[in-house]
Amino acid sequence: MQLYLNATSPYARVARVCLYEKQLIERTELCWCDPWAADSELLQITPLSRIPTLVTDDGDVLTESLLIALYLDAQGEGESLLPHKTYAETLALAGLGHGLTDAAFNVVIGRKHNGHEVDTTVLGSRRLKAIERTLATLDAHPSVLTGNAERTLGAITVAVALCYLSFRLPAFDWPNRFPTLQAWHAKVVECESFAMTAFE
């Protein structure tokens, strides 16, 4: 398999963590690229030029981090990232994590191209409020309150989103503002799959 990615994409990091968790990293060639480049090799693989993109051994091209994660879960070894007994709950948590990533990523991109004044627009304000609401929701989530740090797809997606917030938007200061969430996060990321995929 081949995974097209870069070192700062939270979406690509979800896929990389899953590769480690499912013991597939040794079977996968990591193809580092710039998805914004007009001459990117990625454009020859997918017209979307989005990362992560996974090319399977059969030549199928998969995009979108959660879809790639589902594929890797079915191909790899070890415990499922989507336990049958908590399937819906895991997907719900993954949805929160993915949505948090989307909001944070779009804040970063918006500021990069239009400056901080973009935060005062309707869309900019909506993204910031979504981040705040999601952090509060996660801080009160049953998995967080019980300290359940099982690395399901839900926990992985949320943990990566929180790492991305600290990396790109540290002013949110979520670890100090949400100590319960921080304690849960610290347990989830205490493993090789997160250590080996840290943002650079």
TILUM-993554 format. One record per residue (C-alpha): x, y, z; residue in one letter; residue number from 1. Coordinates in nm, 3 decimals. Layout:
REM TILUM-993554
<gudren <X, Y, Z>, A, NUM> ...
//
This chain:
REM TILUM-993554
<gudren <0.000, 0.000, 0.000>, M, 1> <gudren <0.096, 0.364, -0.042>, Q, 2> <gudren <-0.019, 0.649, 0.180>, L, 3> <gudren <0.014, 1.003, 0.047>, Y, 4> <gudren <0.050, 1.251, 0.333>, L, 5> <gudren <0.237, 1.538, 0.490>, N, 6> <gudren <0.367, 1.592, 0.843>, A, 7> <gudren <0.117, 1.857, 0.955>, T, 8> <gudren <-0.218, 1.723, 0.835>, S, 9> <gudren <-0.443, 1.604, 1.121>, P, 10> <gudren <-0.635, 1.392, 0.872>, Y, 11> <gudren <-0.319, 1.217, 0.759>, A, 12> <gudren <-0.216, 1.164, 1.119>, R, 13> <gudren <-0.538, 0.974, 1.190>, V, 14> <gudren <-0.451, 0.739, 0.904>, A, 15> <gudren <-0.093, 0.696, 1.025>, R, 16> <gudren <-0.202, 0.620, 1.381>, V, 17> <gudren <-0.438, 0.356, 1.242>, C, 18> <gudren <-0.154, 0.204, 1.040>, L, 19> <gudren <0.044, 0.157, 1.361>, Y, 20> <gudren <-0.252, 0.037, 1.562>, E, 21> <gudren <-0.341, -0.225, 1.300>, K, 22> <gudren <0.024, -0.333, 1.248>, Q, 23> <gudren <0.021, -0.225, 0.884>, L, 24> <gudren <0.294, 0.038, 0.892>, I, 25> <gudren <0.561, -0.200, 0.762>, E, 26> <gudren <0.342, -0.288, 0.465>, R, 27> <gudren <0.284, 0.074, 0.368>, T, 28> <gudren <0.504, 0.314, 0.173>, E, 29> <gudren <0.470, 0.668, 0.306>, L, 30> <gudren <0.468, 0.914, 0.016>, C, 31> <gudren <0.535, 1.262, 0.151>, W, 32> <gudren <0.391, 1.538, -0.067>, C, 33> <gudren <0.253, 1.890, -0.085>, D, 34> <gudren <-0.116, 1.872, -0.181>, P, 35> <gudren <-0.114, 2.244, -0.266>, W, 36> <gudren <0.157, 2.211, -0.529>, A, 37> <gudren <0.038, 2.244, -0.889>, A, 38> <gudren <0.281, 1.974, -1.001>, D, 39> <gudren <0.219, 1.741, -0.708>, S, 40> <gudren <0.250, 1.369, -0.775>, E, 41> <gudren <-0.073, 1.339, -0.582>, L, 42> <gudren <-0.263, 1.496, -0.875>, L, 43> <gudren <-0.171, 1.193, -1.082>, Q, 44> <gudren <-0.333, 0.972, -0.818>, I, 45> <gudren <-0.650, 1.163, -0.739>, T, 46> <gudren <-0.811, 1.472, -0.896>, P, 47> <gudren <-0.899, 1.592, -0.547>, L, 48> <gudren <-0.530, 1.634, -0.451>, S, 49> <gudren <-0.622, 1.573, -0.088>, R, 50> <gudren <-0.435, 1.402, 0.190>, I, 51> <gudren <-0.442, 1.143, 0.313>, P, 52> <gudren <-0.487, 0.932, 0.004>, T, 53> <gudren <-0.434, 0.557, 0.026>, L, 54> <gudren <-0.356, 0.340, -0.273>, V, 55> <gudren <-0.437, -0.022, -0.191>, T, 56> <gudren <-0.240, -0.323, -0.309>, D, 57> <gudren <-0.514, -0.375, -0.570>, D, 58> <gudren <-0.476, -0.019, -0.697>, G, 59> <gudren <-0.792, 0.128, -0.547>, D, 60> <gudren <-0.756, 0.492, -0.442>, V, 61> <gudren <-0.917, 0.583, -0.110>, L, 62> <gudren <-0.954, 0.938, 0.017>, T, 63> <gudren <-1.099, 1.079, 0.342>, E, 64> <gudren <-0.934, 0.979, 0.667>, S, 65> <gudren <-1.230, 0.800, 0.824>, L, 66> <gudren <-1.292, 0.590, 0.512>, L, 67> <gudren <-0.924, 0.499, 0.503>, I, 68> <gudren <-0.942, 0.408, 0.873>, A, 69> <gudren <-1.236, 0.176, 0.806>, L, 70> <gudren <-1.040, 0.002, 0.531>, Y, 71> <gudren <-0.728, -0.035, 0.747>, L, 72> <gudren <-0.934, -0.173, 1.034>, D, 73> <gudren <-1.060, -0.450, 0.806>, A, 74> <gudren <-0.714, -0.527, 0.668>, Q, 75> <gudren <-0.498, -0.519, 0.978>, G, 76> <gudren <-0.439, -0.726, 1.288>, E, 77> <gudren <-0.532, -0.692, 1.653>, G, 78> <gudren <-0.838, -0.543, 1.817>, E, 79> <gudren <-1.092, -0.368, 1.597>, S, 80> <gudren <-1.092, 0.010, 1.597>, L, 81> <gudren <-1.471, -0.018, 1.583>, L, 82> <gudren <-1.571, -0.264, 1.856>, P, 83> <gudren <-1.901, -0.429, 1.773>, H, 84> <gudren <-2.044, -0.375, 2.122>, K, 85> <gudren <-1.984, 0.001, 2.106>, T, 86> <gudren <-2.008, 0.053, 1.730>, Y, 87> <gudren <-2.253, 0.345, 1.728>, A, 88> <gudren <-2.086, 0.514, 2.026>, E, 89> <gudren <-1.746, 0.486, 1.858>, T, 90> <gudren <-1.876, 0.640, 1.536>, L, 91> <gudren <-2.043, 0.919, 1.732>, A, 92> <gudren <-1.716, 1.002, 1.908>, L, 93> <gudren <-1.529, 0.986, 1.578>, A, 94> <gudren <-1.780, 1.232, 1.436>, G, 95> <gudren <-1.707, 1.479, 1.716>, L, 96> <gudren <-1.335, 1.443, 1.660>, G, 97> <gudren <-1.363, 1.480, 1.285>, H, 98> <gudren <-1.587, 1.785, 1.320>, G, 99> <gudren <-1.345, 1.944, 1.566>, L, 100> <gudren <-1.063, 1.882, 1.320>, T, 101> <gudren <-1.264, 2.036, 1.036>, D, 102> <gudren <-1.339, 2.350, 1.238>, A, 103> <gudren <-0.980, 2.392, 1.356>, A, 104> <gudren <-0.831, 2.320, 1.013>, F, 105> <gudren <-1.058, 2.575, 0.847>, N, 106> <gudren <-0.967, 2.837, 1.107>, V, 107> <gudren <-0.599, 2.778, 1.029>, V, 108> <gudren <-0.650, 2.791, 0.651>, I, 109> <gudren <-0.879, 3.092, 0.675>, G, 110> <gudren <-0.625, 3.288, 0.878>, R, 111> <gudren <-0.341, 3.183, 0.649>, K, 112> <gudren <-0.510, 3.320, 0.339>, H, 113> <gudren <-0.723, 3.605, 0.477>, N, 114> <gudren <-0.567, 3.705, 0.809>, G, 115> <gudren <-0.721, 3.699, 1.156>, H, 116> <gudren <-1.003, 3.928, 1.045>, E, 117> <gudren <-1.161, 3.620, 0.889>, V, 118> <gudren <-1.261, 3.522, 1.244>, D, 119> <gudren <-1.510, 3.811, 1.248>, T, 120> <gudren <-1.701, 3.681, 0.945>, T, 121> <gudren <-2.011, 3.468, 0.985>, V, 122> <gudren <-1.822, 3.152, 0.888>, L, 123> <gudren <-1.519, 3.240, 1.097>, G, 124> <gudren <-1.728, 3.305, 1.406>, S, 125> <gudren <-1.922, 2.984, 1.351>, R, 126> <gudren <-1.601, 2.780, 1.340>, R, 127> <gudren <-1.468, 2.928, 1.664>, L, 128> <gudren <-1.797, 2.868, 1.843>, K, 129> <gudren <-1.806, 2.510, 1.713>, A, 130> <gudren <-1.462, 2.446, 1.860>, I, 131> <gudren <-1.566, 2.584, 2.199>, E, 132> <gudren <-1.890, 2.385, 2.206>, R, 133> <gudren <-1.716, 2.065, 2.102>, T, 134> <gudren <-1.445, 2.100, 2.366>, L, 135> <gudren <-1.711, 2.141, 2.635>, A, 136> <gudren <-1.905, 1.843, 2.500>, T, 137> <gudren <-1.597, 1.624, 2.496>, L, 138> <gudren <-1.501, 1.728, 2.849>, D, 139> <gudren <-1.835, 1.590, 2.966>, A, 140> <gudren <-1.834, 1.282, 2.740>, H, 141> <gudren <-1.890, 0.948, 2.920>, P, 142> <gudren <-1.566, 0.799, 2.784>, S, 143> <gudren <-1.373, 1.099, 2.911>, V, 144> <gudren <-1.545, 1.107, 3.250>, L, 145> <gudren <-1.479, 0.735, 3.308>, T, 146> <gudren <-1.122, 0.758, 3.179>, G, 147> <gudren <-1.183, 0.498, 2.907>, N, 148> <gudren <-0.869, 0.538, 2.698>, A, 149> <gudren <-0.926, 0.243, 2.464>, E, 150> <gudren <-0.787, 0.349, 2.127>, R, 151> <gudren <-1.095, 0.308, 1.914>, T, 152> <gudren <-1.140, 0.510, 1.597>, L, 153> <gudren <-1.340, 0.757, 1.804>, G, 154> <gudren <-1.068, 0.808, 2.063>, A, 155> <gudren <-0.798, 0.829, 1.796>, I, 156> <gudren <-0.986, 1.091, 1.596>, T, 157> <gudren <-1.057, 1.306, 1.902>, V, 158> <gudren <-0.702, 1.275, 2.035>, A, 159> <gudren <-0.553, 1.380, 1.701>, V, 160> <gudren <-0.791, 1.677, 1.684>, A, 161> <gudren <-0.682, 1.790, 2.030>, L, 162> <gudren <-0.315, 1.751, 1.936>, C, 163> <gudren <-0.382, 1.964, 1.628>, Y, 164> <gudren <-0.545, 2.235, 1.838>, L, 165> <gudren <-0.237, 2.249, 2.061>, S, 166> <gudren <-0.009, 2.250, 1.755>, F, 167> <gudren <-0.183, 2.512, 1.541>, R, 168> <gudren <-0.419, 2.701, 1.774>, L, 169> <gudren <-0.254, 2.704, 2.118>, P, 170> <gudren <-0.448, 3.014, 2.223>, A, 171> <gudren <-0.748, 2.791, 2.290>, F, 172> <gudren <-0.543, 2.658, 2.585>, D, 173> <gudren <-0.774, 2.358, 2.607>, W, 174> <gudren <-0.549, 2.146, 2.838>, P, 175> <gudren <-0.568, 2.401, 3.118>, N, 176> <gudren <-0.932, 2.491, 3.058>, R, 177> <gudren <-1.055, 2.131, 3.040>, F, 178> <gudren <-0.842, 1.926, 3.283>, P, 179> <gudren <-1.066, 1.619, 3.269>, T, 180> <gudren <-1.031, 1.607, 2.892>, L, 181> <gudren <-0.657, 1.664, 2.923>, Q, 182> <gudren <-0.618, 1.370, 3.162>, A, 183> <gudren <-0.809, 1.142, 2.925>, W, 184> <gudren <-0.610, 1.265, 2.626>, H, 185> <gudren <-0.280, 1.200, 2.803>, A, 186> <gudren <-0.375, 0.835, 2.849>, K, 187> <gudren <-0.490, 0.789, 2.489>, V, 188> <gudren <-0.170, 0.930, 2.336>, V, 189> <gudren <0.067, 0.742, 2.565>, E, 190> <gudren <0.163, 0.485, 2.300>, C, 191> <gudren <0.391, 0.422, 2.002>, E, 192> <gudren <0.130, 0.509, 1.742>, S, 193> <gudren <0.106, 0.867, 1.869>, F, 194> <gudren <0.473, 0.905, 1.955>, A, 195> <gudren <0.575, 0.803, 1.603>, M, 196> <gudren <0.330, 1.037, 1.431>, T, 197> <gudren <0.380, 1.362, 1.623>, A, 198> <gudren <0.322, 1.686, 1.432>, F, 199> <gudren <0.636, 1.850, 1.298>, E, 200> 
//
